[in-house]
Amino acid sequence: MTKQKLFDFLTVRKTFIFLLICLAIHFSNVVMFLGMRLYPLASLNFVSAIFYIFILFLFNKNSTKIICASYFEILIFSLLSEIFIRGRLCYVFFTIGMIPMISFLLPFERKYKAAYQFIGIFVAMLTFFLRLKGVVLFDAYDEIVSKYEFVVSSINLSITLLLLFLLSNIYAIEMDSAKMKFVFNSNHDQLTGLLNRQFIMRVVSRINHVGSGTYAVAVIDINDFCNVNDIYGHSAGDMVLRAFGACILEHIPSDFFAVRWSGEEFLLIMPDISEEKARSIVEEICDSFYSVGVDVEGNIVRITATAGIEVCDSLGNFEALVASEEEKIAAGKCDGKNCIVS
């Protein structure tokens, strides 16, 4: 498994992993406290382990409610654990750790996050207050608790810190991924995956600002696209657009700019290339698209395209350049379509 796949798995399954960790902690505590003869804590952890087994069984039904239920289970468990043994094993760390964790685990748009966190703060303060007051339900176990206090407290602190580290890093990965997705979506056409018009205009502006160069600009228009929509429906039209976008990407190098300019009109900006080479690339795209065709409801629909090409030393008046290409396309369609006009 690659690092990226591992991150993706952790991000998608973070809640399930968290619940498994909680189950493992409680099960381990049952074994540990039975060995220490701290039977009240062993019993409490056993009940919590049963709770998480039940929760995991229901996990896919409503994960948000399950997260909330787990959050309150941890608060109650931590409070009772502290009351059982005079607050000497630092289970309050679990409550403190869950206050930020609930924000990581719940969906971004989930309401009442702050309310849950305030409840956690209240429980943490109540736990601390009860510890100061020396409230204890099972003082007969004080001697055993004293023997294992340092070890168990250290374990609880370590668990809290490790979970905070894990979940905060997963949350950071989620934010980075969301940012990258937002940037990609803002720069690309959602249907074809090609660059969109707004982004290429910024690129052209940047090219004009940095310096000049030789560019071949091609505008390609799918012939009779309206007929596809009328005969087969708009979903078929979308399939044609996606297929043409994929065909373009298959035939151009990575330094070319492929754009869905508008509707069924596509644009290519090809740097440092001759008109003959640019024409050859556009021909390959159109011929390949026609020969492969598009499978629409079991029918192979073969569609042609008409293109206009111009080689220029500057992209200065870019929209006028594109308009000139569109005039060439119009002339080509008058001459029978399925041609490249330069």
N, C-alpha and C positions, 0 to 999 in steps of 0.2 A: 504494500500500500504506500503510495507516494505521500509526501508531506501535505500537499494540497488536498488530496482525497481524505486524509486523516482529519484535517481541519474542517472539511465539508461535513464529514460524518459527525464530528463532535458538535458542530453548529446545529445540524438538523436534529440530532438525537440528544441534545444537552439535557433536556428534562428527564428523559428515560434513564440516562446515565446517572443523573443526580439521584433519582429514586433508587436505582440499584446500589449506589454508594450508601444511601441511608439504610437500606436493608442490610447491607454488609456490616455497617457499623453496629447496628442493633444486634445482629446475630453474633458478632464478635464479642460484644459487651455481655450478652447472655452467658457465653462460655467463660469469659474473663471473670465476671462477678460470681458465677457459681464456683469457680476455682478459689476465689477470695472469700467465699461464704457470705457475700453481701447479697442475701436472698431478696430483699425488697427491690434493689436495683436490677437484679437479674429478672425478676418478675415484670418490672416496668418495661425493661428492654424487650422482653418476650412479647408483651402486648403490642409494643410498637412494631416489632418485626412482623407480627400477624397483620397489623394495619398495612404495612408496605407490601406484603404479599397480595393482599386484597386490592390495594391501589394499583399495583402493576398489572393485575388481572383485568382491571377496568381501564387501563391507561388510554387506549385509543378512543374511548367514548367521549370524554370531555377533558382534554389535558389541562385547560385553564382552571377548571374547578378542582382538579386533582392537585395542581400546584398550590392553590389556596389551602386545600385541606392539609397538605403536607406541611405547609408553612405553620399553620396553627397547631398541628401535631407536635412540631419541633418546639414551639413556644411552650406548650403545655408540658411536654416531656422534660424540657430544661427546668421549668419552674418546679415540677414535682421532684425531680432528681435532687435539686438543691434543698428543698424542704425535707426530703427523706434523710439527708446526711449533713444538715447544717451548712450547706453551701460550700463544702470544703473541696469538692472535686471540679469546681470551675465549669459546670455545665452552662453557666450563664454565657460563656463564650459562643455557644451554639446560637443563642438568641441574638447576641450582638452581631454575629456573622450573617444571620439570616436577614437582618434589616436591609443591607444593600443587596443581598442575593435575590430577594423577592423581586426587585426591580429588573435584574438580569433575566430572571426566569419567566416572568409574565410577558405577554405580547406587548409590543411598543404602545399600542393604542389603548391598552387595558385601563379602565377607570379604577379609581380607589387605590392606586398604588401607594399614594402618600398616606392614606388612612391605614393601610396594612402596616406601613413602616412606623406610624405613630403608635399603633398597638404594640408592635415589637419593642419600641422604646419604653413604653409603659411597663411591659412585662419585665424588661431588663432592670428598670429602676425598682420595681416591686421585688424582684429577686434579690437585688442588692440590699434593699431595706430589710427584708426578712432575714438575710444573712447577718446584718448588723444587730438585729434584735435577738439573734440566736435561736430562731424558730427551728425546731427539729421534730420529726415524727418518730424516728428510730434511733434514739440516743444510745441504745445498747450496742450499736455497731461502731461507736466512736473510736475504740481501740483499733479495730481493723481498718477504719478509714484513715487514721493517723499513719498506719503502716504503709498504705498505698497512695496516700494523698499526692505526693510529688509526681509519681509515675502517671497516675490517671489524669491529673491536671495537665501535665505536659502533653499527653496524648490528645486530650480535648483541644488544647490550644493549637497543636500541630494540625489536627483535622480541620479546624476552622480556617487556619491560614492557608492550607493547601486548597481547600474548596474555594476560598476567595480568589486565590491565584488562578485556579483553573477556570472558574466562571468569568472572572473579569477579562481574562485573555480571550476566551471564546466570544465574549461580548464585543471586545475590540475587533476581533476578526469579522464578526457580523457587521459592525459599523463600516469597516473598510470595504467589505464585499458590497454592502448597500451603496456606498459612495461610488465604487467602480461601476456598479450596475446603473446608477443614476447618470453618471458621466457618459457611459456607453449609449444609453437610451436617448439622452439629449443630443447626441451627435449622429445617431443612426436612424434610418427609417425602420419602423417597427415591423413592417410586413416583409421586406426583402433582406434586411440586415445590411444594406448598403449605407454609405454616408448620406446624410440628408442635406437639403438645400442650404439651411442656415449654417451648418458646419462648413460646407465647402466655400461659402462666401467669406467666412472668417479665414479659411486657409488661403484663398486667393488674395485677400487683403494683406495677409502676412507675406505671401510670396512677392507681391508688388512692393511692399515696404522693404524687404530684405534685399532684393535685387532682381535682375532680369534673367531670362533664360529662354531656351527654345521649348515650346510646348505644342503638342498636337491635341486639339480639343475635338472630341466626337460627341455628337448628340444622336441617340438611337431611339427611334419611335416604333413601337410594336404596331404592325398593320392590322386593321380591322378589329381592334381590341373591343370596341363597343359591341360588335357582333357576338363575341364570346360571352359577354355579360348578358346580352339579350337572349341568346340561344340556351346557354348552359347555366346562367345565373351568376351573381356576383362572387359567390364562393369559388366558382371555377375561374373567374377573372383573377381572384387573389392567388390561386394556384399558378396561373400563367405568370403573374408578376414575380412570385417567389422563384419559380423555375428559371425565369430569365435572369434574375439577380444572381442566382447560383451559377448559371452558365457564364456570366460575366466574370465572376470571381475565379472560376476554373481556368480562364484563359488569359489572365493578366498577372504580371509580377506584383510583388508587394509594394513597390514604389509608385504604382499608378493609383489614381483616385477614381473610384467607381461610385457614382451618385445616382440615387433616384431623384430626378429633377422635378418631375410633376406627373401625376397620373401614370400613363404608360410610357412616359418619356424618361430616358436614362442618359447619363452624361459620363464621359471618360476624359480625364486629364492625364496625358501621357508625357512625362518630361523627357527631354533629350532624345527625341526619336524622329526619324524621317517620315515624310508623308506616306511613302510606299510601305514602310513597316507598320505604321498606324493603320493604314487601310487593310493590310493583311490581317492584323489582329481583329479588327472589327468584322471582317469577312468570316474569320474563323468562328467568332461568337455567333453571328447570325446563321451561318451554315450549320453549326453544331446544334443550335436551338431548334432549327427546322427539322434536321435529320432525326433528332431524339424525340421531339414532340412532347406533348404533355398529356398524361393519362387523366382524362376527365370522365368519370362514371364508366370506366371500362373502355372508353373510346380514346384512341391516340389522336389528339388534335395537333396538326402541324401548322405552325404560325410563322410568318415571315416578318421581317423588319426592314425599315428604311433608315439610312443614316446620312448625316452630313459631317464632313471632316474639314478642319482647317488647321494649318500649322502657323504659329505666330511667334514673334520674339518677345511678346509681352502679354500679360493677362490684364492689362490696364482697364480697358472698358469691357469688362467681362460679360455683363448682361447684354450689351450690344453684340458681342461676339456670339453669344448663344442665340440671340435673335436671328443673326445671319445664318447660323447653322439650321435653325428651324425653317428659314426660307428655302434653304437647299433641300430640306426634307420634303417640304410642300411641293417643290418642283419635281423631286424624284417620284413622289406619289402620283403626280399628274402624268408622269412618263411610264407608269405601270407598276410602281412600288418595287419592293424587294431589290433595292439597289443602294449603292453608296455614292454620294455626290460630294465632290471636293472642288 
